[in-house]
């Protein structure tokens, strides 16, 4: 049976992209992306809920665009895959992070701002 791991998000950056160097000389660009939904409750009051997503870019070209043009508040379309990463914190406990990963030809980043 075939399976698909694909995530599509449209949202705004919560902070400027962060750039880290890898041991092989490449760069990893990451940022947090907020997606929001709003509705009116039974009393007619407007309600809003935001979800935060960690986005990590391993694609060199997309990373270059992200670090050059994206800033806090930028609106973007992101298409990637979900990956869960296991790491150990300072206290020696295992931690898990689920991220939207853009790598190779499986990722897409489109800036939606008019600037």
PDB file as gemmi writes it, atoms N, CA and C in Angstrom:
CRYST1    1.000    1.000    1.000  90.00  90.00  90.00 P 1                      
ATOM      1  N   UNK A   1       0.833  -1.173   0.000  1.00  0.00           N  
ATOM      2  CA  UNK A   1       0.000   0.000   0.000  1.00  0.00           C  
ATOM      3  C   UNK A   1       0.882   1.241   0.000  1.00  0.00           C  
ATOM      4  N   UNK A   2       0.589   2.187  -0.876  1.00  0.00           N  
ATOM      5  CA  UNK A   2       1.347   3.430  -0.962  1.00  0.00           C  
ATOM      6  C   UNK A   2       0.941   4.371   0.165  1.00  0.00           C  
ATOM      7  N   UNK A   3       1.854   5.253   0.537  1.00  0.00           N  
ATOM      8  CA  UNK A   3       1.545   6.242   1.567  1.00  0.00           C  
ATOM      9  C   UNK A   3       2.075   7.601   1.120  1.00  0.00           C  
ATOM     10  N   UNK A   4       1.509   8.631   1.703  1.00  0.00           N  
ATOM     11  CA  UNK A   4       1.891  10.006   1.360  1.00  0.00           C  
ATOM     12  C   UNK A   4       2.189  10.762   2.639  1.00  0.00           C  
ATOM     13  N   UNK A   5       3.286  11.494   2.642  1.00  0.00           N  
ATOM     14  CA  UNK A   5       3.647  12.368   3.748  1.00  0.00           C  
ATOM     15  C   UNK A   5       3.831  13.753   3.158  1.00  0.00           C  
ATOM     16  N   UNK A   6       2.765  14.549   3.168  1.00  0.00           N  
ATOM     17  CA  UNK A   6       2.803  15.866   2.552  1.00  0.00           C  
ATOM     18  C   UNK A   6       2.045  16.849   3.429  1.00  0.00           C  
ATOM     19  N   UNK A   7       2.649  18.002   3.668  1.00  0.00           N  
ATOM     20  CA  UNK A   7       2.047  19.051   4.473  1.00  0.00           C  
ATOM     21  C   UNK A   7       2.002  20.325   3.643  1.00  0.00           C  
ATOM     22  N   UNK A   8       0.858  20.987   3.637  1.00  0.00           N  
ATOM     23  CA  UNK A   8       0.708  22.271   2.962  1.00  0.00           C  
ATOM     24  C   UNK A   8       0.203  23.274   3.988  1.00  0.00           C  
ATOM     25  N   UNK A   9       0.932  24.376   4.150  1.00  0.00           N  
ATOM     26  CA  UNK A   9       0.560  25.406   5.116  1.00  0.00           C  
ATOM     27  C   UNK A   9       0.650  26.783   4.476  1.00  0.00           C  
ATOM     28  N   UNK A  10      -0.256  27.655   4.863  1.00  0.00           N  
ATOM     29  CA  UNK A  10      -0.172  29.070   4.528  1.00  0.00           C  
ATOM     30  C   UNK A  10      -0.268  29.816   5.845  1.00  0.00           C  
ATOM     31  N   UNK A  11       0.741  30.631   6.133  1.00  0.00           N  
ATOM     32  CA  UNK A  11       0.741  31.340   7.399  1.00  0.00           C  
ATOM     33  C   UNK A  11       1.767  32.460   7.414  1.00  0.00           C  
ATOM     34  N   UNK A  12       2.018  32.964   8.635  1.00  0.00           N  
ATOM     35  CA  UNK A  12       2.960  34.067   8.823  1.00  0.00           C  
ATOM     36  C   UNK A  12       4.092  33.648   9.744  1.00  0.00           C  
ATOM     37  N   UNK A  13       5.299  34.153   9.455  1.00  0.00           N  
ATOM     38  CA  UNK A  13       6.461  33.853  10.270  1.00  0.00           C  
ATOM     39  C   UNK A  13       6.342  34.515  11.634  1.00  0.00           C  
ATOM     40  N   UNK A  14       6.698  33.769  12.677  1.00  0.00           N  
ATOM     41  CA  UNK A  14       6.657  34.296  14.034  1.00  0.00           C  
ATOM     42  C   UNK A  14       7.919  35.053  14.401  1.00  0.00           C  
ATOM     43  N   UNK A  15       9.010  34.789  13.688  1.00  0.00           N  
ATOM     44  CA  UNK A  15      10.275  35.494  13.907  1.00  0.00           C  
ATOM     45  C   UNK A  15      11.118  35.369  12.645  1.00  0.00           C  
ATOM     46  N   UNK A  16      12.191  36.124  12.576  1.00  0.00           N  
ATOM     47  CA  UNK A  16      13.084  36.050  11.425  1.00  0.00           C  
ATOM     48  C   UNK A  16      13.667  34.637  11.312  1.00  0.00           C  
ATOM     49  N   UNK A  17      13.940  34.177  10.087  1.00  0.00           N  
ATOM     50  CA  UNK A  17      14.539  32.857   9.914  1.00  0.00           C  
ATOM     51  C   UNK A  17      15.884  32.755  10.639  1.00  0.00           C  
ATOM     52  N   UNK A  18      16.148  31.564  11.157  1.00  0.00           N  
ATOM     53  CA  UNK A  18      17.388  31.278  11.875  1.00  0.00           C  
ATOM     54  C   UNK A  18      18.261  30.406  10.980  1.00  0.00           C  
ATOM     55  N   UNK A  19      19.536  30.737  10.855  1.00  0.00           N  
ATOM     56  CA  UNK A  19      20.453  29.993   9.985  1.00  0.00           C  
ATOM     57  C   UNK A  19      21.502  29.295  10.849  1.00  0.00           C  
ATOM     58  N   UNK A  20      21.683  27.996  10.622  1.00  0.00           N  
ATOM     59  CA  UNK A  20      22.711  27.220  11.320  1.00  0.00           C  
ATOM     60  C   UNK A  20      23.587  26.525  10.279  1.00  0.00           C  
ATOM     61  N   UNK A  21      24.860  26.388  10.587  1.00  0.00           N  
ATOM     62  CA  UNK A  21      25.792  25.694   9.690  1.00  0.00           C  
ATOM     63  C   UNK A  21      25.870  24.225  10.066  1.00  0.00           C  
ATOM     64  N   UNK A  22      25.958  23.382   9.046  1.00  0.00           N  
ATOM     65  CA  UNK A  22      26.117  21.940   9.260  1.00  0.00           C  
ATOM     66  C   UNK A  22      27.597  21.592   9.140  1.00  0.00           C  
ATOM     67  N   UNK A  23      27.952  20.409   9.606  1.00  0.00           N  
ATOM     68  CA  UNK A  23      29.347  19.978   9.580  1.00  0.00           C  
ATOM     69  C   UNK A  23      29.870  19.797   8.156  1.00  0.00           C  
ATOM     70  N   UNK A  24      28.968  19.537   7.198  1.00  0.00           N  
ATOM     71  CA  UNK A  24      29.402  19.353   5.802  1.00  0.00           C  
ATOM     72  C   UNK A  24      29.522  20.671   5.043  1.00  0.00           C  
ATOM     73  N   UNK A  25      29.330  21.798   5.722  1.00  0.00           N  
ATOM     74  CA  UNK A  25      29.466  23.100   5.095  1.00  0.00           C  
ATOM     75  C   UNK A  25      28.163  23.687   4.611  1.00  0.00           C  
ATOM     76  N   UNK A  26      27.094  22.909   4.588  1.00  0.00           N  
ATOM     77  CA  UNK A  26      25.792  23.417   4.181  1.00  0.00           C  
ATOM     78  C   UNK A  26      25.114  24.203   5.296  1.00  0.00           C  
ATOM     79  N   UNK A  27      23.972  24.754   4.976  1.00  0.00           N  
ATOM     80  CA  UNK A  27      23.218  25.529   5.946  1.00  0.00           C  
ATOM     81  C   UNK A  27      21.820  24.953   6.118  1.00  0.00           C  
ATOM     82  N   UNK A  28      21.289  25.125   7.314  1.00  0.00           N  
ATOM     83  CA  UNK A  28      19.917  24.765   7.628  1.00  0.00           C  
ATOM     84  C   UNK A  28      19.216  26.051   8.036  1.00  0.00           C  
ATOM     85  N   UNK A  29      18.077  26.336   7.419  1.00  0.00           N  
ATOM     86  CA  UNK A  29      17.295  27.521   7.754  1.00  0.00           C  
ATOM     87  C   UNK A  29      16.008  27.052   8.419  1.00  0.00           C  
ATOM     88  N   UNK A  30      15.663  27.670   9.549  1.00  0.00           N  
ATOM     89  CA  UNK A  30      14.439  27.274  10.246  1.00  0.00           C  
ATOM     90  C   UNK A  30      13.676  28.520  10.694  1.00  0.00           C  
ATOM     91  N   UNK A  31      12.371  28.349  10.821  1.00  0.00           N  
ATOM     92  CA  UNK A  31      11.515  29.419  11.334  1.00  0.00           C  
ATOM     93  C   UNK A  31      10.223  28.814  11.848  1.00  0.00           C  
ATOM     94  N   UNK A  32       9.504  29.597  12.636  1.00  0.00           N  
ATOM     95  CA  UNK A  32       8.199  29.161  13.128  1.00  0.00           C  
ATOM     96  C   UNK A  32       7.129  29.832  12.275  1.00  0.00           C  
ATOM     97  N   UNK A  33       6.080  29.084  11.973  1.00  0.00           N  
ATOM     98  CA  UNK A  33       5.008  29.561  11.111  1.00  0.00           C  
ATOM     99  C   UNK A  33       3.683  29.439  11.855  1.00  0.00           C  
ATOM    100  N   UNK A  34       2.929  30.515  11.878  1.00  0.00           N  
ATOM    101  CA  UNK A  34       1.627  30.516  12.550  1.00  0.00           C  
ATOM    102  C   UNK A  34       0.520  30.387  11.516  1.00  0.00           C  
ATOM    103  N   UNK A  35      -0.383  29.435  11.756  1.00  0.00           N  
ATOM    104  CA  UNK A  35      -1.604  29.338  10.959  1.00  0.00           C  
ATOM    105  C   UNK A  35      -2.761  29.636  11.900  1.00  0.00           C  
ATOM    106  N   UNK A  36      -3.749  30.356  11.407  1.00  0.00           N  
ATOM    107  CA  UNK A  36      -4.860  30.775  12.257  1.00  0.00           C  
ATOM    108  C   UNK A  36      -6.188  30.440  11.613  1.00  0.00           C  
ATOM    109  N   UNK A  37      -7.159  30.183  12.466  1.00  0.00           N  
ATOM    110  CA  UNK A  37      -8.536  30.037  12.005  1.00  0.00           C  
ATOM    111  C   UNK A  37      -9.403  30.892  12.911  1.00  0.00           C  
ATOM    112  N   UNK A  38     -10.461  31.439  12.353  1.00  0.00           N  
ATOM    113  CA  UNK A  38     -11.363  32.257  13.156  1.00  0.00           C  
ATOM    114  C   UNK A  38     -12.805  31.864  12.849  1.00  0.00           C  
ATOM    115  N   UNK A  39     -13.667  32.081  13.839  1.00  0.00           N  
ATOM    116  CA  UNK A  39     -15.074  31.732  13.710  1.00  0.00           C  
ATOM    117  C   UNK A  39     -15.860  32.556  14.704  1.00  0.00           C  
ATOM    118  N   UNK A  40     -17.171  32.536  14.539  1.00  0.00           N  
ATOM    119  CA  UNK A  40     -18.052  33.193  15.497  1.00  0.00           C  
ATOM    120  C   UNK A  40     -18.696  32.129  16.365  1.00  0.00           C  
ATOM    121  N   UNK A  41     -18.682  32.340  17.681  1.00  0.00           N  
ATOM    122  CA  UNK A  41     -19.286  31.370  18.590  1.00  0.00           C  
ATOM    123  C   UNK A  41     -20.807  31.561  18.625  1.00  0.00           C  
ATOM    124  N   UNK A  42     -21.463  30.800  19.457  1.00  0.00           N  
ATOM    125  CA  UNK A  42     -22.929  30.836  19.522  1.00  0.00           C  
ATOM    126  C   UNK A  42     -23.470  32.217  19.870  1.00  0.00           C  
ATOM    127  N   UNK A  43     -22.680  32.984  20.630  1.00  0.00           N  
ATOM    128  CA  UNK A  43     -23.115  34.329  21.040  1.00  0.00           C  
ATOM    129  C   UNK A  43     -22.766  35.386  20.002  1.00  0.00           C  
ATOM    130  N   UNK A  44     -22.142  34.981  18.902  1.00  0.00           N  
ATOM    131  CA  UNK A  44     -21.779  35.927  17.850  1.00  0.00           C  
ATOM    132  C   UNK A  44     -20.430  36.593  18.072  1.00  0.00           C  
ATOM    133  N   UNK A  45     -19.694  36.157  19.092  1.00  0.00           N  
ATOM    134  CA  UNK A  45     -18.374  36.723  19.359  1.00  0.00           C  
ATOM    135  C   UNK A  45     -17.331  36.053  18.470  1.00  0.00           C  
ATOM    136  N   UNK A  46     -16.424  36.855  17.963  1.00  0.00           N  
ATOM    137  CA  UNK A  46     -15.369  36.340  17.098  1.00  0.00           C  
ATOM    138  C   UNK A  46     -14.319  35.619  17.942  1.00  0.00           C  
ATOM    139  N   UNK A  47     -13.984  34.396  17.565  1.00  0.00           N  
ATOM    140  CA  UNK A  47     -12.969  33.597  18.233  1.00  0.00           C  
ATOM    141  C   UNK A  47     -11.847  33.310  17.239  1.00  0.00           C  
ATOM    142  N   UNK A  48     -10.637  33.169  17.749  1.00  0.00           N  
ATOM    143  CA  UNK A  48      -9.501  32.861  16.881  1.00  0.00           C  
ATOM    144  C   UNK A  48      -8.584  31.867  17.586  1.00  0.00           C  
ATOM    145  N   UNK A  49      -8.028  30.960  16.798  1.00  0.00           N  
ATOM    146  CA  UNK A  49      -7.095  29.964  17.319  1.00  0.00           C  
ATOM    147  C   UNK A  49      -5.896  29.901  16.387  1.00  0.00           C  
ATOM    148  N   UNK A  50      -4.711  29.949  16.959  1.00  0.00           N  
ATOM    149  CA  UNK A  50      -3.480  29.868  16.169  1.00  0.00           C  
ATOM    150  C   UNK A  50      -2.735  28.593  16.510  1.00  0.00           C  
ATOM    151  N   UNK A  51      -2.138  28.000  15.497  1.00  0.00           N  
ATOM    152  CA  UNK A  51      -1.262  26.842  15.661  1.00  0.00           C  
ATOM    153  C   UNK A  51       0.125  27.257  15.181  1.00  0.00           C  
ATOM    154  N   UNK A  52       1.148  26.806  15.891  1.00  0.00           N  
ATOM    155  CA  UNK A  52       2.522  27.116  15.520  1.00  0.00           C  
ATOM    156  C   UNK A  52       3.198  25.868  14.968  1.00  0.00           C  
ATOM    157  N   UNK A  53       3.923  26.041  13.871  1.00  0.00           N  
ATOM    158  CA  UNK A  53       4.592  24.938  13.184  1.00  0.00           C  
ATOM    159  C   UNK A  53       6.070  25.286  13.026  1.00  0.00           C  
ATOM    160  N   UNK A  54       6.932  24.329  13.309  1.00  0.00           N  
ATOM    161  CA  UNK A  54       8.367  24.510  13.080  1.00  0.00           C  
ATOM    162  C   UNK A  54       8.680  24.056  11.662  1.00  0.00           C  
ATOM    163  N   UNK A  55       9.308  24.939  10.893  1.00  0.00           N  
ATOM    164  CA  UNK A  55       9.665  24.642   9.503  1.00  0.00           C  
ATOM    165  C   UNK A  55      11.187  24.632   9.397  1.00  0.00           C  
ATOM    166  N   UNK A  56      11.738  23.579   8.773  1.00  0.00           N  
ATOM    167  CA  UNK A  56      13.178  23.443   8.609  1.00  0.00           C  
ATOM    168  C   UNK A  56      13.476  23.234   7.126  1.00  0.00           C  
ATOM    169  N   UNK A  57      14.412  24.023   6.593  1.00  0.00           N  
ATOM    170  CA  UNK A  57      14.746  23.960   5.169  1.00  0.00           C  
ATOM    171  C   UNK A  57      16.162  23.429   5.005  1.00  0.00           C  
ATOM    172  N   UNK A  58      16.298  22.277   4.325  1.00  0.00           N  
ATOM    173  CA  UNK A  58      17.595  21.699   3.993  1.00  0.00           C  
ATOM    174  C   UNK A  58      17.967  21.958   2.538  1.00  0.00           C  
ATOM    175  N   UNK A  59      17.028  22.454   1.738  1.00  0.00           N  
ATOM    176  CA  UNK A  59      17.252  22.743   0.326  1.00  0.00           C  
ATOM    177  C   UNK A  59      18.045  24.044   0.218  1.00  0.00           C  
ATOM    178  N   UNK A  60      19.194  23.992  -0.431  1.00  0.00           N  
ATOM    179  CA  UNK A  60      20.100  25.151  -0.502  1.00  0.00           C  
ATOM    180  C   UNK A  60      19.443  26.375  -1.141  1.00  0.00           C  
ATOM    181  N   UNK A  61      18.746  26.178  -2.258  1.00  0.00           N  
ATOM    182  CA  UNK A  61      18.132  27.312  -2.956  1.00  0.00           C  
ATOM    183  C   UNK A  61      16.983  27.919  -2.163  1.00  0.00           C  
ATOM    184  N   UNK A  62      16.116  27.069  -1.606  1.00  0.00           N  
ATOM    185  CA  UNK A  62      15.007  27.589  -0.800  1.00  0.00           C  
ATOM    186  C   UNK A  62      15.533  28.272   0.458  1.00  0.00           C  
ATOM    187  N   UNK A  63      16.583  27.732   1.045  1.00  0.00           N  
ATOM    188  CA  UNK A  63      17.183  28.341   2.232  1.00  0.00           C  
ATOM    189  C   UNK A  63      17.750  29.712   1.943  1.00  0.00           C  
ATOM    190  N   UNK A  64      18.387  29.864   0.796  1.00  0.00           N  
ATOM    191  CA  UNK A  64      18.945  31.157   0.411  1.00  0.00           C  
ATOM    192  C   UNK A  64      17.834  32.202   0.255  1.00  0.00           C  
ATOM    193  N   UNK A  65      16.727  31.809  -0.368  1.00  0.00           N  
ATOM    194  CA  UNK A  65      15.596  32.718  -0.536  1.00  0.00           C  
ATOM    195  C   UNK A  65      14.993  33.081   0.816  1.00  0.00           C  
ATOM    196  N   UNK A  66      14.836  32.085   1.684  1.00  0.00           N  
ATOM    197  CA  UNK A  66      14.232  32.325   2.999  1.00  0.00           C  
ATOM    198  C   UNK A  66      15.062  33.297   3.825  1.00  0.00           C  
ATOM    199  N   UNK A  67      16.369  33.072   3.883  1.00  0.00           N  
ATOM    200  CA  UNK A  67      17.188  33.946   4.734  1.00  0.00           C  
ATOM    201  C   UNK A  67      17.361  35.338   4.133  1.00  0.00           C  
ATOM    202  N   UNK A  68      17.236  35.464   2.824  1.00  0.00           N  
ATOM    203  CA  UNK A  68      17.409  36.767   2.186  1.00  0.00           C  
ATOM    204  C   UNK A  68      16.138  37.609   2.211  1.00  0.00           C  
ATOM    205  N   UNK A  69      14.974  36.982   2.029  1.00  0.00           N  
ATOM    206  CA  UNK A  69      13.751  37.754   1.828  1.00  0.00           C  
ATOM    207  C   UNK A  69      12.721  37.657   2.952  1.00  0.00           C  
ATOM    208  N   UNK A  70      12.728  36.585   3.728  1.00  0.00           N  
ATOM    209  CA  UNK A  70      11.679  36.417   4.737  1.00  0.00           C  
ATOM    210  C   UNK A  70      12.044  37.117   6.038  1.00  0.00           C  
ATOM    211  N   UNK A  71      11.054  37.710   6.669  1.00  0.00           N  
ATOM    212  CA  UNK A  71      11.199  38.379   7.956  1.00  0.00           C  
ATOM    213  C   UNK A  71       9.986  38.057   8.809  1.00  0.00           C  
ATOM    214  N   UNK A  72      10.072  38.400  10.071  1.00  0.00           N  
ATOM    215  CA  UNK A  72       8.938  38.208  10.977  1.00  0.00           C  
ATOM    216  C   UNK A  72       7.698  38.859  10.365  1.00  0.00           C  
ATOM    217  N   UNK A  73       6.585  38.116  10.330  1.00  0.00           N  
ATOM    218  CA  UNK A  73       5.336  38.628   9.778  1.00  0.00           C  
ATOM    219  C   UNK A  73       5.130  38.330   8.305  1.00  0.00           C  
ATOM    220  N   UNK A  74       6.177  37.842   7.610  1.00  0.00           N  
ATOM    221  CA  UNK A  74       6.042  37.514   6.187  1.00  0.00           C  
ATOM    222  C   UNK A  74       5.004  36.414   6.002  1.00  0.00           C  
ATOM    223  N   UNK A  75       4.220  36.542   4.942  1.00  0.00           N  
ATOM    224  CA  UNK A  75       3.207  35.538   4.614  1.00  0.00           C  
ATOM    225  C   UNK A  75       3.793  34.585   3.579  1.00  0.00           C  
ATOM    226  N   UNK A  76       3.694  33.255   3.858  1.00  0.00           N  
ATOM    227  CA  UNK A  76       4.293  32.275   2.965  1.00  0.00           C  
ATOM    228  C   UNK A  76       3.397  31.050   2.785  1.00  0.00           C  
ATOM    229  N   UNK A  77       3.600  30.392   1.657  1.00  0.00           N  
ATOM    230  CA  UNK A  77       3.019  29.091   1.354  1.00  0.00           C  
ATOM    231  C   UNK A  77       4.161  28.100   1.476  1.00  0.00           C  
ATOM    232  N   UNK A  78       3.978  27.054   2.273  1.00  0.00           N  
ATOM    233  CA  UNK A  78       5.017  26.060   2.506  1.00  0.00           C  
ATOM    234  C   UNK A  78       4.460  24.677   2.183  1.00  0.00           C  
ATOM    235  N   UNK A  79       5.243  23.893   1.470  1.00  0.00           N  
ATOM    236  CA  UNK A  79       4.862  22.525   1.144  1.00  0.00           C  
ATOM    237  C   UNK A  79       6.061  21.630   1.448  1.00  0.00           C  
ATOM    238  N   UNK A  80       5.865  20.667   2.353  1.00  0.00           N  
ATOM    239  CA  UNK A  80       6.970  19.800   2.742  1.00  0.00           C  
ATOM    240  C   UNK A  80       6.468  18.501   3.325  1.00  0.00           C  
ATOM    241  N   UNK A  81       7.315  17.862   4.125  1.00  0.00           N  
ATOM    242  CA  UNK A  81       6.991  16.587   4.756  1.00  0.00           C  
ATOM    243  C   UNK A  81       7.126  16.711   6.265  1.00  0.00           C  
ATOM    244  N   UNK A  82       6.311  15.945   7.002  1.00  0.00           N  
ATOM    245  CA  UNK A  82       6.430  15.886   8.452  1.00  0.00           C  
ATOM    246  C   UNK A  82       7.555  14.938   8.833  1.00  0.00           C  
ATOM    247  N   UNK A  83       8.389  15.369   9.766  1.00  0.00           N  
ATOM    248  CA  UNK A  83       9.428  14.507  10.315  1.00  0.00           C  
ATOM    249  C   UNK A  83       9.493  14.736  11.817  1.00  0.00           C  
ATOM    250  N   UNK A  84       9.608  13.651  12.565  1.00  0.00           N  
ATOM    251  CA  UNK A  84       9.767  13.745  14.011  1.00  0.00           C  
ATOM    252  C   UNK A  84      11.207  13.424  14.350  1.00  0.00           C  
ATOM    253  N   UNK A  85      11.805  14.301  15.135  1.00  0.00           N  
ATOM    254  CA  UNK A  85      13.215  14.182  15.494  1.00  0.00           C  
ATOM    255  C   UNK A  85      13.311  13.915  16.990  1.00  0.00           C  
ATOM    256  N   UNK A  86      14.170  12.987  17.371  1.00  0.00           N  
ATOM    257  CA  UNK A  86      14.387  12.673  18.781  1.00  0.00           C  
ATOM    258  C   UNK A  86      15.727  13.267  19.205  1.00  0.00           C  
ATOM    259  N   UNK A  87      15.743  13.917  20.359  1.00  0.00           N  
ATOM    260  CA  UNK A  87      16.972  14.491  20.888  1.00  0.00           C  
ATOM    261  C   UNK A  87      16.945  14.415  22.409  1.00  0.00           C  
ATOM    262  N   UNK A  88      18.100  14.602  23.025  1.00  0.00           N  
ATOM    263  CA  UNK A  88      18.225  14.510  24.474  1.00  0.00           C  
ATOM    264  C   UNK A  88      18.486  15.897  25.048  1.00  0.00           C  
ATOM    265  N   UNK A  89      17.685  16.299  26.055  1.00  0.00           N  
ATOM    266  CA  UNK A  89      17.856  17.624  26.645  1.00  0.00           C  
ATOM    267  C   UNK A  89      18.992  17.616  27.666  1.00  0.00           C  
ATOM    268  N   UNK A  90      19.223  18.762  28.311  1.00  0.00           N  
ATOM    269  CA  UNK A  90      20.333  18.898  29.251  1.00  0.00           C  
ATOM    270  C   UNK A  90      20.207  17.971  30.455  1.00  0.00           C  
ATOM    271  N   UNK A  91      18.967  17.625  30.810  1.00  0.00           N  
ATOM    272  CA  UNK A  91      18.735  16.738  31.947  1.00  0.00           C  
ATOM    273  C   UNK A  91      18.837  15.262  31.561  1.00  0.00           C  
ATOM    274  N   UNK A  92      19.136  14.972  30.309  1.00  0.00           N  
ATOM    275  CA  UNK A  92      19.279  13.596  29.854  1.00  0.00           C  
ATOM    276  C   UNK A  92      17.974  12.926  29.462  1.00  0.00           C  
ATOM    277  N   UNK A  93      16.896  13.686  29.379  1.00  0.00           N  
ATOM    278  CA  UNK A  93      15.608  13.117  29.003  1.00  0.00           C  
ATOM    279  C   UNK A  93      15.407  13.215  27.493  1.00  0.00           C  
ATOM    280  N   UNK A  94      14.772  12.201  26.925  1.00  0.00           N  
ATOM    281  CA  UNK A  94      14.479  12.210  25.495  1.00  0.00           C  
ATOM    282  C   UNK A  94      13.361  13.202  25.199  1.00  0.00           C  
ATOM    283  N   UNK A  95      13.542  13.985  24.164  1.00  0.00           N  
ATOM    284  CA  UNK A  95      12.550  14.951  23.704  1.00  0.00           C  
ATOM    285  C   UNK A  95      12.257  14.654  22.238  1.00  0.00           C  
ATOM    286  N   UNK A  96      11.069  15.018  21.809  1.00  0.00           N  
ATOM    287  CA  UNK A  96      10.662  14.807  20.424  1.00  0.00           C  
ATOM    288  C   UNK A  96      10.166  16.122  19.841  1.00  0.00           C  
ATOM    289  N   UNK A  97      10.549  16.399  18.600  1.00  0.00           N  
ATOM    290  CA  UNK A  97      10.085  17.581  17.882  1.00  0.00           C  
ATOM    291  C   UNK A  97       9.549  17.139  16.535  1.00  0.00           C  
ATOM    292  N   UNK A  98       8.353  17.574  16.205  1.00  0.00           N  
ATOM    293  CA  UNK A  98       7.797  17.301  14.885  1.00  0.00           C  
ATOM    294  C   UNK A  98       7.911  18.572  14.062  1.00  0.00           C  
ATOM    295  N   UNK A  99       8.500  18.451  12.875  1.00  0.00           N  
ATOM    296  CA  UNK A  99       8.790  19.610  12.042  1.00  0.00           C  
ATOM    297  C   UNK A  99       8.297  19.381  10.619  1.00  0.00           C  
ATOM    298  N   UNK A 100       8.032  20.471   9.934  1.00  0.00           N  
ATOM    299  CA  UNK A 100       7.755  20.430   8.501  1.00  0.00           C  
ATOM    300  C   UNK A 100       9.102  20.639   7.818  1.00  0.00           C  
ATOM    301  N   UNK A 101       9.542  19.643   7.060  1.00  0.00           N  
ATOM    302  CA  UNK A 101      10.875  19.670   6.467  1.00  0.00           C  
ATOM    303  C   UNK A 101      10.772  19.876   4.960  1.00  0.00           C  
ATOM    304  N   UNK A 102      11.562  20.833   4.454  1.00  0.00           N  
ATOM    305  CA  UNK A 102      11.661  21.085   3.024  1.00  0.00           C  
ATOM    306  C   UNK A 102      13.060  20.677   2.603  1.00  0.00           C  
ATOM    307  N   UNK A 103      13.146  19.643   1.779  1.00  0.00           N  
ATOM    308  CA  UNK A 103      14.446  19.178   1.312  1.00  0.00           C  
ATOM    309  C   UNK A 103      14.317  18.625  -0.097  1.00  0.00           C  
ATOM    310  N   UNK A 104      15.411  18.647  -0.807  1.00  0.00           N  
ATOM    311  CA  UNK A 104      15.425  18.109  -2.162  1.00  0.00           C  
ATOM    312  C   UNK A 104      14.351  18.722  -3.037  1.00  0.00           C  
ATOM    313  N   UNK A 105      13.702  17.874  -3.835  1.00  0.00           N  
ATOM    314  CA  UNK A 105      12.657  18.343  -4.738  1.00  0.00           C  
ATOM    315  C   UNK A 105      11.274  18.233  -4.109  1.00  0.00           C  
ATOM    316  N   UNK A 106      11.201  17.779  -2.856  1.00  0.00           N  
ATOM    317  CA  UNK A 106       9.911  17.589  -2.193  1.00  0.00           C  
ATOM    318  C   UNK A 106       9.406  18.842  -1.498  1.00  0.00           C  
ATOM    319  N   UNK A 107      10.168  19.920  -1.493  1.00  0.00           N  
ATOM    320  CA  UNK A 107       9.772  21.129  -0.777  1.00  0.00           C  
ATOM    321  C   UNK A 107       9.407  22.262  -1.707  1.00  0.00           C  
ATOM    322  N   UNK A 108       8.538  23.132  -1.199  1.00  0.00           N  
ATOM    323  CA  UNK A 108       8.124  24.316  -1.949  1.00  0.00           C  
ATOM    324  C   UNK A 108       7.950  25.450  -0.967  1.00  0.00           C  
ATOM    325  N   UNK A 109       8.458  26.617  -1.316  1.00  0.00           N  
ATOM    326  CA  UNK A 109       8.319  27.820  -0.512  1.00  0.00           C  
ATOM    327  C   UNK A 109       7.941  28.950  -1.447  1.00  0.00           C  
ATOM    328  N   UNK A 110       6.778  29.557  -1.209  1.00  0.00           N  
ATOM    329  CA  UNK A 110       6.322  30.659  -2.041  1.00  0.00           C  
ATOM    330  C   UNK A 110       6.005  31.848  -1.159  1.00  0.00           C  
ATOM    331  N   UNK A 111       6.602  32.988  -1.452  1.00  0.00           N  
ATOM    332  CA  UNK A 111       6.328  34.214  -0.688  1.00  0.00           C  
ATOM    333  C   UNK A 111       4.997  34.790  -1.181  1.00  0.00           C  
ATOM    334  N   UNK A 112       4.129  35.150  -0.261  1.00  0.00           N  
ATOM    335  CA  UNK A 112       2.820  35.656  -0.632  1.00  0.00           C  
ATOM    336  C   UNK A 112       2.659  37.159  -0.424  1.00  0.00           C  
ATOM    337  N   UNK A 113       3.635  37.807   0.171  1.00  0.00           N  
ATOM    338  CA  UNK A 113       3.562  39.255   0.383  1.00  0.00           C  
ATOM    339  C   UNK A 113       3.746  39.996  -0.931  1.00  0.00           C  
ATOM    340  N   UNK A 114       3.221  41.205  -0.979  1.00  0.00           N  
ATOM    341  CA  UNK A 114       3.302  41.989  -2.214  1.00  0.00           C  
ATOM    342  C   UNK A 114       4.596  42.795  -2.313  1.00  0.00           C  
ATOM    343  N   UNK A 115       5.358  42.865  -1.248  1.00  0.00           N  
ATOM    344  CA  UNK A 115       6.589  43.669  -1.284  1.00  0.00           C  
ATOM    345  C   UNK A 115       7.604  43.072  -2.230  1.00  0.00           C  
TER     346      UNK A 115                                                      
END                                                                             
